[in-house]
Amino acid sequence: MAKTMAEEITAAEHSAEKTISDAEKKAQLILSGAREKAKSERKRILENAESAADKLLSESRQKAEQLKAATKLEAESALDTLKQSYDKNITAAVSKAVEILKG
């Protein structure tokens, strides 16, 4: 009877060791899966951040080009106004000089 009890205890110990071993293996698999998922998630987040940065950079470049074009138009308009004013002043000065010379 003691031998049977000892065998049962040994069997129970082996069963407990196997259960612990199986649980450890399962925990390692879960941990490994979690690490892979975290790695994948980090990669996805980085890709999304890069995509957002590229989009912002593209939009900034586009706005800069629009601003450059608008500034060029404003400068051309100001130059045209300046030329017209210069032409008017020269015409007025020539007219005044002609009046003085005739006078």
C-alpha positions as CSV (number, residue, x, y, z in Angstrom):
1,M,0.0,0.0,0.0
2,A,2.8,2.4,0.8
3,K,4.4,1.5,-2.5
4,T,1.1,2.3,-4.3
5,M,0.9,5.6,-2.5
6,A,4.5,6.4,-3.4
7,E,3.8,5.6,-7.0
8,E,0.7,7.8,-6.9
9,I,2.7,10.7,-5.3
10,T,5.4,10.3,-7.9
11,A,2.8,10.2,-10.7
12,A,1.2,13.3,-9.3
13,E,4.6,15.0,-9.1
14,H,5.3,14.2,-12.7
15,S,1.8,15.4,-13.7
16,A,2.4,18.6,-11.8
17,E,5.8,19.1,-13.4
18,K,4.3,18.5,-16.9
19,T,1.5,20.9,-16.1
20,I,4.1,23.5,-15.0
21,S,6.2,22.8,-18.0
22,D,3.2,23.1,-20.4
23,A,2.2,26.4,-18.7
24,E,5.7,27.8,-19.0
25,K,5.7,26.8,-22.7
26,K,2.3,28.4,-23.2
27,A,3.5,31.6,-21.4
28,Q,6.6,31.7,-23.6
29,L,4.4,31.4,-26.7
30,I,2.1,34.2,-25.4
31,L,5.1,36.4,-24.6
32,S,6.7,35.7,-28.0
33,G,3.4,36.5,-29.7
34,A,3.0,39.7,-27.7
35,R,6.6,40.8,-28.7
36,E,5.9,40.1,-32.4
37,K,2.6,42.0,-32.2
38,A,4.4,44.9,-30.4
39,K,7.1,44.9,-33.1
40,S,4.5,44.9,-35.8
41,E,2.6,47.6,-34.2
42,R,5.7,49.8,-33.8
43,K,6.5,49.3,-37.5
44,R,2.9,50.2,-38.4
45,I,3.1,53.4,-36.2
46,L,6.4,54.4,-37.8
47,E,5.1,53.8,-41.3
48,N,2.0,55.9,-40.5
49,A,4.2,58.7,-39.0
50,E,6.4,58.7,-42.1
51,S,3.4,58.8,-44.3
52,A,1.9,61.7,-42.3
53,A,5.3,63.5,-42.4
54,D,5.6,63.0,-46.2
55,K,2.1,64.4,-46.7
56,L,2.8,67.5,-44.5
57,L,6.0,68.0,-46.4
58,S,4.3,67.8,-49.7
59,E,1.5,70.2,-48.6
60,S,4.2,72.6,-47.3
61,R,6.0,72.5,-50.6
62,Q,2.8,73.1,-52.5
63,K,1.9,76.1,-50.2
64,A,5.4,77.5,-50.6
65,E,5.1,77.3,-54.4
66,Q,1.7,79.0,-54.3
67,L,3.1,81.7,-52.1
68,K,6.1,82.1,-54.4
69,A,3.8,82.5,-57.4
70,A,1.6,85.0,-55.5
71,T,4.6,87.0,-54.4
72,K,5.9,87.1,-58.0
73,L,2.6,88.4,-59.2
74,E,2.6,91.1,-56.5
75,A,6.1,92.1,-57.4
76,E,5.3,92.3,-61.1
77,S,2.2,94.4,-60.3
78,A,4.2,96.7,-58.1
79,L,6.9,97.0,-60.8
80,D,4.3,97.8,-63.4
81,T,2.8,100.5,-61.1
82,L,6.3,102.0,-60.6
83,K,7.0,102.0,-64.3
84,Q,3.7,103.8,-65.0
85,S,4.4,106.3,-62.3
86,Y,7.9,106.9,-63.7
87,D,6.5,107.3,-67.2
88,K,4.0,109.8,-66.0
89,N,6.7,111.8,-64.1
90,I,9.0,111.8,-67.1
91,T,6.1,112.9,-69.4
92,A,5.2,115.6,-66.9
93,A,8.8,116.7,-66.6
94,V,9.2,116.8,-70.4
95,S,6.0,118.8,-70.8
96,K,7.1,121.2,-68.1
97,A,10.5,121.6,-69.8
98,V,8.9,122.2,-73.2
99,E,6.6,124.9,-71.6
100,I,9.7,126.5,-70.0
101,L,11.6,126.5,-73.2
102,K,8.6,127.9,-75.2
103,G,7.9,130.4,-72.6
